[in-house]
Amino acid sequence: MAKTVSDETVRLPRSMMIDLYDVSVRFASVLETLEVLTDKSTMKRIRTGERQYSKRQYVVAKVSSETRKVLSS
């Protein structure tokens, strides 16, 4: 006997829906982290950025025009 899709409504407590949502957000976060950790070029950029930050090799921009100026040079 084949199973069929039903259009019946299922009621869940609000607290369970909130918990399911929270778990799905955490799961998505874990997946994103794994994607970053397995991408060699991204990890290289992160390590480079960490080194530059520790050596204070960065520019502080207070307004967006300063950001554009730094990025265009």
Secondary structure, DSSP 8 states (H G I E B T S, - for coil): -------------HHHHHHHHHHHHHHHHHHHHHHHHH-HHHHHHHHHHHHHHHTT-----SSHHHHHHHHH-
